Amino acid sequence: MKKLSLLLFLMASFLVMSPNLGYALKPQTDTTANSAPDDLQFTTIGSKEDSIKNNIKADTVKKDSVSTAKAPATSVKKEAKPKTLWQTFIEGLFGGFLAFLMPCIFPMVPLTVSYFTKKAGSKKKGVGLAIIYGLSIIVIYVAFGLLITILFGSAKLNELSSSGLFNILFFILLVVFAISFFGAFEITLPSSFVNKIDAKADNSKGLGGIFFMAASLALVSFSCTGPIIGTLLVQASSKGEILAPAVGMFGFALALALPFTLSAIFPGFLNSMPKSGGWLNSVKVCLGFLELALALKFLSAADLVWHWEWFDREIFLVLWIVIFAMMGFYLLGKLKFSHDSDLQYVSVPRLLLSLVSIAFAIYLVPGLWGAPVKILSGLAPPMNTQDFILTAGSSGSASSASVGFPKKVKYDDVLHPPHGFNVFFDLDEGIAYAKQVNKPIMLDFTGHTCVNCRKMEDEVWVDATVGKLIKENYVLIQLYVDERKIKMPANKNHYSNYLKGNTDDLGRWNQDLQATKYNANAQPFYVLADHDLNPLVEPQGANFNAKEYAAFLQSGLDNYKPSK
């Protein structure tokens, strides 16, 4: 059962490291200070008839969400940024525990602890040396994370995360990592460099020797930890948070250093650890399957950004079903790699993990016919890429209230609406239609690679009440901030102080609009506005509570004054 508790990290880490919260809500208060209007006022006039009609209590929205004072329209959930960094830390922590279970590291724990004890001459000094060793590991990996931050910065990371090139490169990188875990080859650093660091560890005395010993561990174990570190940095970089790489590396290093330190402080902990064996390689191979599955997310993002329109939802789901079914068969011993030891019998932990993996593969099968498969919301391609949908949810068809909606809208040859919704992609066209039908506007600042945007559409917008409110009462305008294919006409191509460049494509134009008018730069970002684009209530980002989101939509209706 000791092995079971360790192996369960595989499935837990997959759930935690899924990039389901890839975009943080991050108000920009300094970069747009010169261009953001400071005289925005919220509209506070409206009736409550629609609240009674839809049986929604508008007062479930925070009372200060509508204000008559002059204030920026972006005091949105400021606590979201710490949550994102906290999530990155947890991902790093799980990555570190997984790295500890790799064949390159796990067998080294008894040797390292014994070395400290013998060198120190006493248990007390040995514990002190082990603590210094653990701190050295943390310093090395955090310094590496800070280096990534210095080289790129948050703005560049945010831009890279939404580019097709970034996503296709990381798809290739994660596939290479997976193949390495399968045993085809090992990713190693130059031997001359590793030998120099190792020699430093042998020749140096005191704290310097311990530090170089920690550096040697980091370099020698790179063939096992490199793919995990790479995946973690990919996840952290895609969030666009300036501290995310360093925070992720801190969590990783902490989890990696703790077992060494605890083994020196509590010798019983070392004795209770399972013995090295073939199960370590099984952990490595299973992690390869997970790397391969995660890589498909980045391939999907590149497909959406570059409009290939071939890697649709069905292909994604089929590949995931095959990957997790094969992982289950591998755990049962039905698949074997060249470096695997003979499996004489199936242990209980392997059996349980294989059941989880195969059951998860079967759970995905209904998604091939249009089932929502909410566990993959934001990870799989959007529902509008599905070629065949057998079942339709509450939002499966367009509302009867949108009978007059134009059959063709601008840019619909490139951009596609969420399944069951009528959407404009051009701001001017959407405003003109809103005036024609005398309805408020719902601006949805979104992106092809925005995970939370897809998750909101797949989990919240399909709610019957939410879907009805959007379809029957709002003119929905989706403004993609990462659309590079559509070029803007000369009259809309202007220099942006926020972007430090021209708004030459639709994505940059929408991004500039969001930053300069609403003082925000993260997606999703929802603005319920009148025909002059003045917010009716305080805009907000992702909210996965359907009841609260419905109340947010209803509060906008309550404060909308129809034109006479």
Solvent accessible surface area in square Angstrom, and as a share of the most:
residue,aa,sasa,rsa
1,M,156,0.70
2,K,115,0.49
3,K,84,0.36
4,L,16,0.08
5,S,66,0.43
6,L,34,0.17
7,L,9,0.04
8,L,81,0.40
9,F,52,0.22
10,L,3,0.01
11,M,27,0.12
12,A,36,0.28
13,S,2,0.01
14,F,18,0.08
15,L,106,0.53
16,V,42,0.24
17,M,19,0.09
18,S,8,0.05
19,P,3,0.02
20,N,31,0.16
21,L,69,0.34
22,G,3,0.03
23,Y,22,0.08
24,A,7,0.05
25,L,12,0.06
26,K,30,0.13
27,P,35,0.22
28,Q,26,0.12
29,T,102,0.59
30,D,105,0.54
31,T,67,0.39
32,T,0,0.00
33,A,69,0.53
34,N,145,0.74
35,S,36,0.23
36,A,26,0.20
37,P,54,0.34
38,D,129,0.67
39,D,89,0.46
40,L,15,0.08
41,Q,94,0.42
42,F,18,0.08
43,T,34,0.20
44,T,58,0.34
45,I,102,0.52
46,G,38,0.37
47,S,58,0.37
48,K,118,0.50
49,E,112,0.50
50,D,47,0.24
51,S,13,0.08
52,I,142,0.72
53,K,136,0.58
54,N,22,0.11
55,N,138,0.71
56,I,25,0.13
57,K,148,0.63
58,A,23,0.18
59,D,107,0.55
60,T,72,0.42
61,V,24,0.14
62,K,158,0.67
63,K,190,0.81
64,D,105,0.55
65,S,12,0.08
66,V,39,0.22
67,S,34,0.22
68,T,101,0.59
69,A,58,0.45
70,K,133,0.56
71,A,38,0.30
72,P,80,0.51
73,A,0,0.00
74,T,5,0.03
75,S,58,0.38
76,V,5,0.03
77,K,69,0.29
78,K,137,0.58
79,E,90,0.40
80,A,19,0.14
81,K,75,0.32
82,P,80,0.50
83,K,135,0.57
84,T,10,0.06
85,L,31,0.16
86,W,158,0.56
87,Q,28,0.12
88,T,0,0.00
89,F,30,0.12
90,I,43,0.22
91,E,0,0.00
92,G,0,0.00
93,L,36,0.18
94,F,41,0.17
95,G,0,0.00
96,G,0,0.00
97,F,53,0.22
98,L,1,0.01
99,A,0,0.00
100,F,12,0.05
101,L,2,0.01
102,M,0,0.00
103,P,45,0.28
104,C,33,0.19
105,I,0,0.00
106,F,7,0.03
107,P,50,0.31
108,M,57,0.25
109,V,0,0.00
110,P,59,0.37
111,L,134,0.67
112,T,8,0.05
113,V,12,0.07
114,S,49,0.32
115,Y,94,0.36
116,F,2,0.01
117,T,65,0.38
118,K,168,0.71
119,K,103,0.44
120,A,18,0.14
121,G,67,0.65
122,S,48,0.31
123,K,117,0.50
124,K,175,0.74
125,K,132,0.56
126,G,2,0.02
127,V,29,0.17
128,G,30,0.28
129,L,36,0.18
130,A,0,0.00
131,I,69,0.35
132,I,55,0.28
133,Y,3,0.01
134,G,3,0.03
135,L,101,0.50
136,S,9,0.06
137,I,2,0.01
138,I,25,0.13
139,V,87,0.50
140,I,36,0.18
141,Y,12,0.04
142,V,32,0.19
143,A,53,0.41
144,F,84,0.35
145,G,0,0.00
146,L,78,0.39
147,L,85,0.42
148,I,28,0.14
149,T,14,0.08
150,I,138,0.70
151,L,117,0.58
152,F,86,0.36
153,G,18,0.18
154,S,32,0.20
155,A,82,0.63
156,K,93,0.39
157,L,3,0.02
158,N,34,0.17
159,E,93,0.42
160,L,45,0.23
161,S,5,0.03
162,S,16,0.11
163,S,33,0.21
164,G,3,0.03
165,L,108,0.54
166,F,15,0.06
167,N,3,0.01
168,I,29,0.15
169,L,101,0.50
170,F,42,0.17
171,F,40,0.17
172,I,90,0.46
173,L,64,0.32
174,L,0,0.00
175,V,36,0.21
176,V,55,0.32
177,F,15,0.06
178,A,0,0.00
179,I,67,0.34
180,S,2,0.01
181,F,0,0.00
182,F,32,0.13
183,G,34,0.32
184,A,71,0.55
185,F,90,0.38
186,E,112,0.50
187,I,41,0.21
188,T,91,0.53
189,L,52,0.26
190,P,89,0.56
191,S,80,0.52
192,S,69,0.45
193,F,98,0.41
194,V,22,0.13
195,N,93,0.48
196,K,142,0.60
197,I,27,0.14
198,D,64,0.33
199,A,44,0.34
200,K,107,0.45
201,A,17,0.13
202,D,113,0.59
203,N,118,0.61
204,S,32,0.21
205,K,180,0.76
206,G,49,0.47
207,L,117,0.58
208,G,32,0.31
209,G,4,0.04
210,I,4,0.02
211,F,79,0.33
212,F,54,0.23
213,M,43,0.19
214,A,0,0.00
215,A,14,0.11
216,S,11,0.07
217,L,5,0.03
218,A,13,0.10
219,L,30,0.15
220,V,80,0.46
221,S,0,0.00
222,F,56,0.23
223,S,6,0.04
224,C,0,0.00
225,T,0,0.00
226,G,5,0.05
227,P,0,0.00
228,I,4,0.02
229,I,13,0.06
230,G,13,0.13
231,T,5,0.03
232,L,0,0.00
233,L,22,0.11
234,V,0,0.00
235,Q,2,0.01
236,A,0,0.00
237,S,8,0.05
238,S,12,0.08
239,K,8,0.03
240,G,0,0.00
241,E,1,0.01
242,I,76,0.39
243,L,87,0.43
244,A,0,0.00
245,P,0,0.00
246,A,9,0.07
247,V,34,0.19
248,G,0,0.00
249,M,0,0.00
250,F,84,0.35
251,G,0,0.00
252,F,0,0.00
253,A,0,0.00
254,L,48,0.24
255,A,0,0.00
256,L,0,0.00
257,A,4,0.03
258,L,67,0.33
259,P,8,0.05
260,F,1,0.00
261,T,19,0.11
262,L,60,0.30
263,S,1,0.01
264,A,11,0.08
265,I,51,0.26
266,F,118,0.49
267,P,69,0.44
268,G,47,0.45
269,F,75,0.31
270,L,41,0.20
271,N,115,0.59
272,S,52,0.33
273,M,25,0.11
274,P,20,0.12
275,K,159,0.67
276,S,61,0.40
277,G,40,0.38
278,G,38,0.36
279,W,23,0.08
280,L,5,0.03
281,N,22,0.11
282,S,9,0.06
283,V,0,0.00
284,K,19,0.08
285,V,0,0.00
286,C,1,0.00
287,L,11,0.06
288,G,0,0.00
289,F,7,0.03
290,L,10,0.05
291,E,9,0.04
292,L,46,0.23
293,A,0,0.00
294,L,14,0.07
295,A,0,0.00
296,L,13,0.06
297,K,16,0.07
298,F,2,0.01
299,L,16,0.08
300,S,5,0.03
301,A,5,0.04
302,A,0,0.00
303,D,6,0.03
304,L,31,0.16
305,V,7,0.04
306,W,103,0.36
307,H,28,0.13
308,W,97,0.34
309,E,110,0.49
310,W,124,0.43
311,F,3,0.01
312,D,21,0.11
313,R,3,0.01
314,E,30,0.14
315,I,67,0.34
316,F,0,0.00
317,L,0,0.00
318,V,66,0.38
319,L,66,0.33
320,W,0,0.00
321,I,27,0.14
322,V,69,0.40
323,I,13,0.07
324,F,0,0.00
325,A,21,0.16
326,M,81,0.36
327,M,2,0.01
328,G,0,0.00
329,F,92,0.38
330,Y,4,0.02
331,L,4,0.02
332,L,45,0.22
333,G,36,0.34
334,K,151,0.64
335,L,63,0.31
336,K,123,0.52
337,F,56,0.23
338,S,117,0.75
339,H,75,0.33
340,D,24,0.12
341,S,76,0.49
342,D,113,0.58
343,L,73,0.36
344,Q,169,0.75
345,Y,160,0.61
346,V,62,0.35
347,S,35,0.23
348,V,90,0.51
349,P,14,0.09
350,R,28,0.10
351,L,78,0.39
352,L,75,0.37
353,L,3,0.01
354,S,1,0.01
355,L,101,0.50
356,V,69,0.39
357,S,0,0.00
358,I,39,0.20
359,A,57,0.44
360,F,26,0.11
361,A,3,0.03
362,I,112,0.57
363,Y,104,0.40
364,L,0,0.00
365,V,50,0.29
366,P,67,0.42
367,G,0,0.00
368,L,39,0.19
369,W,117,0.41
370,G,6,0.05
371,A,24,0.19
372,P,66,0.42
373,V,8,0.05
374,K,95,0.40
375,I,73,0.37
376,L,3,0.01
377,S,3,0.02
378,G,6,0.06
379,L,6,0.03
380,A,4,0.03
381,P,1,0.01
382,P,10,0.06
383,M,29,0.13
384,N,51,0.26
385,T,31,0.18
386,Q,16,0.07
387,D,118,0.61
388,F,109,0.45
389,I,49,0.25
390,L,121,0.60
391,T,84,0.49
392,A,75,0.58
393,G,59,0.57
394,S,74,0.48
395,S,5,0.03
396,G,15,0.15
397,S,81,0.52
398,A,58,0.45
399,S,18,0.12
400,S,96,0.62
401,A,52,0.41
402,S,19,0.12
403,V,129,0.74
404,G,59,0.57
405,F,35,0.15
406,P,49,0.31
407,K,212,0.90
408,K,138,0.59
409,V,11,0.06
410,K,98,0.41
411,Y,32,0.12
412,D,38,0.20
413,D,105,0.54
414,V,19,0.11
415,L,2,0.01
416,H,77,0.34
417,P,46,0.29
418,P,10,0.07
419,H,69,0.31
420,G,16,0.15
421,F,11,0.05
422,N,45,0.23
423,V,4,0.02
424,F,1,0.00
425,F,1,0.01
426,D,9,0.05
427,L,11,0.05
428,D,76,0.40
429,E,52,0.23
430,G,0,0.00
431,I,25,0.13
432,A,60,0.46
433,Y,26,0.10
434,A,0,0.00
435,K,117,0.50
436,Q,140,0.62
437,V,49,0.28
438,N,53,0.27
439,K,42,0.18
440,P,5,0.03
441,I,0,0.00
442,M,0,0.00
443,L,0,0.00
444,D,2,0.01
445,F,0,0.00
446,T,0,0.00
447,G,2,0.02
448,H,16,0.07
449,T,9,0.06
450,C,1,0.01
451,V,4,0.02
452,N,9,0.05
453,C,2,0.01
454,R,13,0.05
455,K,34,0.14
456,M,0,0.00
457,E,15,0.07
458,D,15,0.08
459,E,43,0.19
460,V,1,0.01
461,W,0,0.00
462,V,49,0.28
463,D,49,0.26
464,A,68,0.53
465,T,54,0.31
466,V,0,0.00
467,G,5,0.05
468,K,91,0.39
469,L,0,0.00
470,I,2,0.01
471,K,25,0.11
472,E,56,0.25
473,N,22,0.11
474,Y,9,0.04
475,V,6,0.03
476,L,6,0.03
477,I,0,0.00
478,Q,0,0.00
479,L,1,0.00
480,Y,14,0.05
481,V,12,0.07
482,D,3,0.01
483,E,0,0.00
484,R,79,0.29
485,K,124,0.53
486,I,17,0.09
487,K,133,0.56
488,M,18,0.08
489,P,64,0.40
490,A,96,0.74
491,N,131,0.67
492,K,37,0.16
493,N,61,0.31
494,H,82,0.37
495,Y,131,0.50
496,S,2,0.01
497,N,65,0.34
498,Y,31,0.12
499,L,31,0.15
500,K,150,0.63
501,G,15,0.15
502,N,78,0.40
503,T,0,0.00
504,D,59,0.30
505,D,6,0.03
506,L,4,0.02
507,G,0,0.00
508,R,51,0.19
509,W,37,0.13
510,N,1,0.01
511,Q,37,0.16
512,D,11,0.06
513,L,23,0.12
514,Q,0,0.00
515,A,0,0.00
516,T,24,0.14
517,K,44,0.19
518,Y,0,0.00
519,N,22,0.11
520,A,4,0.03
521,N,11,0.06
522,A,8,0.06
523,Q,10,0.05
524,P,1,0.01
525,F,1,0.00
526,Y,1,0.01
527,V,0,0.00
528,L,0,0.00
529,A,0,0.00
530,D,25,0.13
531,H,26,0.12
532,D,105,0.54
533,L,18,0.09
534,N,44,0.22
535,P,0,0.00
536,L,0,0.00
537,V,0,0.00
538,E,36,0.16
539,P,1,0.01
540,Q,24,0.11
541,G,0,0.00
542,A,16,0.12
543,N,17,0.09
544,F,76,0.32
545,N,70,0.36
546,A,27,0.21
547,K,159,0.67
548,E,90,0.40
549,Y,0,0.00
550,A,5,0.04
551,A,2,0.01
552,F,6,0.03
553,L,0,0.00
554,Q,0,0.00
555,S,6,0.04
556,G,0,0.00
557,L,14,0.07
558,D,2,0.01
559,N,18,0.09
560,Y,19,0.07
561,K,115,0.49
562,P,74,0.46
563,S,69,0.44
564,K,237,1.00
